[in-house]
Amino acid sequence: MRTQHVGSRTHRGASRGFSIIEPLFAIGVIVVAGTWLLAAYHSGIHLAELSNERSVALNDLRDMAERIRSSPYNANLPVLFPDGTSGDGAIGAGTDVGTGADQYPRIVGIDTTGDTIPDYTLLNEQITVTFRDQNGNVFAGTAAQKQAAIAAQIQARNPLQVIVTVTWDNRGRQMTRTLSTVKAS
């Protein structure tokens, strides 16, 4: 005869196994964790890309600032680096500094044949040079009037504040970095 204890389970009832709920819960946890890891990976790649683009932009800013610093402080400064002129990545006849709309092609990663330099080109990159007088005022008027005012500042040996700005597109957003320096005799 077998004795049964009231309120206790038999050995057979305790080994029924998993129900359908436990595997579904485990799969749900794995899916949520996988989705989170995939999003973190995607964000990491985007941040690495943005960091690389910022490095290229800062190199371009430093390159332009060094060109301006190494140029003589004379009336040709606004001719070499026109106030407000932006480079649009077009080619400048094989020179380091072009004219007009293609003012700064080599700096924005375009070589003399018109090809982009890999890992040195930003999407829709533009470089803008702006001159300000010693009081921080932007020179106003037509291009000729601005050049004349800048030349007068240079001739009077007053320092010029030079602001170099790089803009580019990153995934539909316009990014901007600016560098300011002073040019004096």
C-alpha positions in Angstrom: 0.0 0.0 0.0 1.1 3.4 -0.8 1.0 6.3 1.5 0.2 9.8 0.2 0.9 12.9 2.1 -1.7 15.5 2.0 -0.5 18.8 0.3 2.6 17.3 -1.4 3.1 16.4 -5.0 4.0 13.1 -6.3 7.3 12.6 -8.2 5.5 12.3 -11.4 3.7 15.7 -11.2 7.0 17.7 -10.6 8.7 16.6 -13.9 6.2 17.9 -16.4 8.8 20.1 -18.3 8.6 23.6 -19.8 5.4 25.2 -20.9 5.2 27.3 -24.1 5.5 30.5 -22.1 9.2 30.0 -21.0 10.6 29.6 -24.6 8.5 32.5 -25.9 9.8 34.7 -23.0 13.4 33.7 -23.7 13.0 34.4 -27.4 11.5 37.9 -26.6 14.4 38.7 -24.3 16.9 37.7 -27.1 15.0 39.8 -29.7 15.0 42.9 -27.4 18.7 42.5 -26.6 19.6 41.9 -30.3 17.6 45.0 -31.3 19.4 47.1 -28.7 22.8 45.8 -29.8 22.1 46.5 -33.4 21.0 50.1 -32.6 24.1 50.6 -30.5 26.3 49.3 -33.4 24.6 51.5 -35.9 25.0 54.6 -33.6 28.7 53.7 -33.2 29.2 53.5 -36.9 27.5 56.9 -37.4 29.6 58.5 -34.6 32.8 57.1 -36.1 31.8 58.5 -39.6 31.0 61.9 -38.1 34.2 62.0 -36.1 36.2 61.2 -39.3 34.3 64.0 -41.2 35.1 66.5 -38.4 38.7 65.5 -38.6 38.8 66.2 -42.3 37.0 69.5 -41.8 39.4 70.6 -39.1 42.3 69.6 -41.4 40.8 71.7 -44.1 40.4 74.7 -41.7 44.0 74.4 -40.6 45.2 74.1 -44.2 43.3 77.3 -45.2 44.4 79.1 -42.0 48.0 78.2 -42.7 47.8 79.4 -46.3 46.4 82.7 -45.0 49.1 83.0 -42.3 51.9 82.3 -44.8 50.6 84.8 -47.3 52.2 88.3 -47.2 50.2 91.0 -45.4 49.6 93.3 -48.3 46.8 94.4 -50.6 46.8 91.0 -52.4 45.4 89.2 -49.4 41.8 89.9 -50.3 42.5 88.9 -53.9 44.1 85.6 -52.9 41.3 84.9 -50.4 38.2 86.8 -51.4 35.9 87.8 -48.6 32.9 85.5 -48.6 33.9 83.4 -51.6 33.1 79.7 -51.1 34.7 76.7 -52.8 32.2 74.3 -54.2 34.5 71.4 -55.0 34.9 72.5 -58.6 38.3 72.4 -60.3 40.6 75.4 -60.4 42.7 74.8 -63.5 45.2 72.7 -61.6 46.2 75.3 -59.1 46.0 75.3 -55.3 43.8 78.3 -55.3 41.4 78.9 -58.2 39.2 81.8 -59.0 35.5 82.6 -58.5 33.2 79.6 -57.6 36.1 77.1 -57.6 38.3 79.1 -55.2 39.5 76.4 -53.0 39.5 73.1 -54.9 42.6 71.4 -53.5 41.6 72.1 -49.9 38.2 70.4 -50.4 39.8 67.2 -51.7 39.8 67.7 -55.5 43.0 66.9 -57.3 44.3 68.5 -60.5 42.4 66.0 -62.8 39.1 66.7 -61.2 38.9 63.5 -59.2 38.1 63.4 -55.5 40.8 62.3 -53.1 39.6 59.3 -51.2 39.0 59.9 -47.4 39.7 63.6 -47.9 36.4 64.8 -49.4 33.3 65.8 -47.6 29.9 65.8 -49.2 29.0 69.3 -50.6 32.0 70.8 -48.8 32.3 74.6 -48.9 35.0 76.8 -47.5 34.2 80.5 -46.8 36.7 83.2 -45.8 35.5 86.3 -44.0 37.5 89.3 -43.0 36.7 91.6 -40.1 38.3 94.8 -39.0 40.0 95.2 -35.6 36.6 96.1 -34.0 35.0 92.9 -35.3 33.0 94.6 -38.0 32.4 92.7 -41.3 33.3 94.8 -44.3 30.2 95.9 -46.2 29.5 96.9 -49.8 30.3 95.4 -53.1 33.2 93.0 -53.7 35.3 95.9 -54.9 34.4 98.1 -52.0 35.2 95.3 -49.6 38.6 94.7 -51.2 39.3 98.4 -51.0 38.4 98.6 -47.3 40.5 95.5 -46.5 43.4 96.9 -48.5 43.1 100.2 -46.5 43.2 98.2 -43.2 46.3 96.4 -44.4 47.9 99.6 -45.6 47.2 101.2 -42.2 48.8 98.2 -40.6 45.7 97.4 -38.6 45.2 93.7 -37.8 42.5 91.8 -39.7 40.4 89.0 -38.1 40.1 86.2 -40.6 37.3 83.7 -40.1 37.4 80.5 -42.1 34.2 78.4 -42.1 33.8 74.9 -43.5 30.3 73.5 -44.2 29.3 70.1 -45.5 26.3 67.7 -45.5 26.0 64.7 -43.3 22.9 62.5 -43.7 20.7 65.4 -44.6 22.1 67.8 -42.0 24.4 70.7 -42.7 27.5 70.6 -40.4 29.7 73.7 -39.8 33.1 74.2 -38.2 34.7 77.6 -37.9 38.3 78.8 -37.2 39.3 82.4 -36.4 42.8 83.9 -36.6 44.3 87.3 -36.8 46.5 88.5 -39.6 48.8 91.4 -38.9 52.1 92.8 -40.2 
